[in-house]
Amino acid sequence: MELTVQDVQSKFKELYQKEPLVVRSPGRINLIGEHTDYNDGFVMPAAIDRETVFAISESTDGKSEIYSIKYNQHYSVDLNNPQPVKAPAWANYLLGVIRQFVDKGYTLKPFRCVFGGNIPMGAGLSSSASVECGFAFALNELNHHAIDKKELIKIAQWSEHNFVGVKCGIMDQFASMMGSENHVILLDCRSLEYRYSPLELKDFTIVLCDSKVKHSLVDSEYNTRRNECEQGVAILKKYYPAINSLRDATEDMVRKHKDELKGKVFDRCLYVVQEIARVQLASQDLERHDLKAFGEKMFETHEGLSKLYEVSCPELDFLVEQAKAFSGVWGARVMGGGFGGCTINLVKKEEVGSFLSTVRQAYADRFGIAMETYIVNIKDGTSVSKSIEKITLH
Ligand code: GAF
């Protein structure tokens, strides 16, 4: 089904006979730096040309309502006391944002809102962050509050933590809100200092292979990983009081206390300190335009995510193995939280076709699943819509 920004606008006009404010909020990819954000480490994400579109306007009857195009559902909002709901689950992403506006003392006018988009859900492309960020941005614009983007990012993350229940880091919301066309964001998740770096891939392109699986453990295991990292920090802090997060630890420190960190906590800590160091080296690779070295680090990240952090699954390991065996692929790994979703692959442009047909066939033969693929372009972050462009709604 084809959906344009104008279609979201038209749906709004059909329902409410008014011209709305339109906000676009993208999903993201992440080149390297996985599960480092909530350990105060570094990440390298970018906003992409898949997005959630919001059409919103003040209402005249004092009531507030949100309509989801995807679910064809209306939801009435109590602006005074928003609480998490069992159903519809999609409402929680938005209700948590409203809760934060209320709790922070930002007044909200009653509104009507319609939203829809083309970010595949459960693919690791941060459809949830795009919804939270787009809605926070839209409320800020509609109500003429001058909340800066960094605070809107934190409002969006709060919603994910407290109304959705995933104790995510800051990367997804930051990338969605702050993306810049053709640039990756080099983000320090502790200070939130960042810089944009042009992504010059020359003969290469980024290809996402969607495994089409989403193992049910995603959210609970994500929170468990975060908790295991915190356990590791508590142990290391006894020996190195200055350590407040794994960002402050080195591989030597972690190895030295292997026995006390024990099993899984040791593995998790080792992966994180290695990955934080790897992102810094990878950013130097990008600056030197050394894609070969950069891609090798992507493979190393996958190895760590699979063996030490245990957030991969047979389907994703298979896709990365396939990529590794292909000479035109210089790097591949699971992207995002894990347990399903996409791999990100650095592929020679002229070999994209043969790579995809080979892997698609092998994946179907092995798992009986039709893999989806996405070739993404890097775009700006959340903003008021100025132009009318075609997007595809899946
Ligand atoms: C998910 C989370 F939302 C991010 O904060 C990040 O931790 C990522 O998993 C793993 O790097 O997308």
Boltz pocket constraint, residues with backbone or C-beta under 6 A from the ligand:
constraints:
  - pocket:
      binder: B
      contacts: [[A, 33], [A, 34], [A, 35], [A, 36], [A, 37], [A, 38], [A, 124], [A, 168], [A, 169], [A, 170], [A, 171], [A, 172], [A, 336], [A, 337], [A, 338]]
      max_distance: 6.0
